[in-house]
Amino acid sequence: MLRQFYTIDKEVTAEIEVKKSEFIADIFSISNEQDFKEKMNFVKKKFNDARHHVFAYRLADGLERYSDDGEPAGTAGVPILDILRGNNLHDVLVVVTRYFGGTLLGTGGLVKAYSDAAKLAIEKAKVIEKFLAVEYELEIPYNDYNIVQHYCSTNGFVITNSSFSDIVQLQIVVKEEEGRRFTKELCEILDGKVDITMIKENFYI
């Protein structure tokens, strides 16, 4: 499993026409095979009269899959997968739907058309970086809030939520590999006057 990777933030559609054949590329953010199945069903229902629904996807856990969906072997799914690899994208699915225009494109023409459609969808999408991080909950005395806030801003740790009463409760996101340093340094800075609880581990932007 990757600890840090590039993906896209939301669905984007791009379309090209080659010799009257339409190539419609839908790009999605997915995180598992169930997401993939749902997105594929969505595309197939949306374009239920199309001849081909070619796809490729890469997941952060290392899984890669593709399908030519009736196109000559190696002319459709693999080129799309190569585009995803070339852009170093993970947790991304690209589905290219083709409406045949009556003119055969040949193997080279198909490779170029499917590649160009996938490239255009990626160009239109917003590429973001995700990293594996841990969210902590802190309870500290009110007078120590400014100290913790300065420490977090200096080190790139993100305070996602805060509440104030007789004590201060904070939720802070820290990159997974920096978690041990974070807890150790905070305890030293605050002379142990802090209660730290790990809430969850997840991928964050």
Summary of the structure (lengths in Angstrom):
residues: 205
radius of gyration: 23.2
end to end distance: 16.6
largest distance: 75.6
contacts: 643
relative contact order: 0.18
helix: 35%
strand: 40%
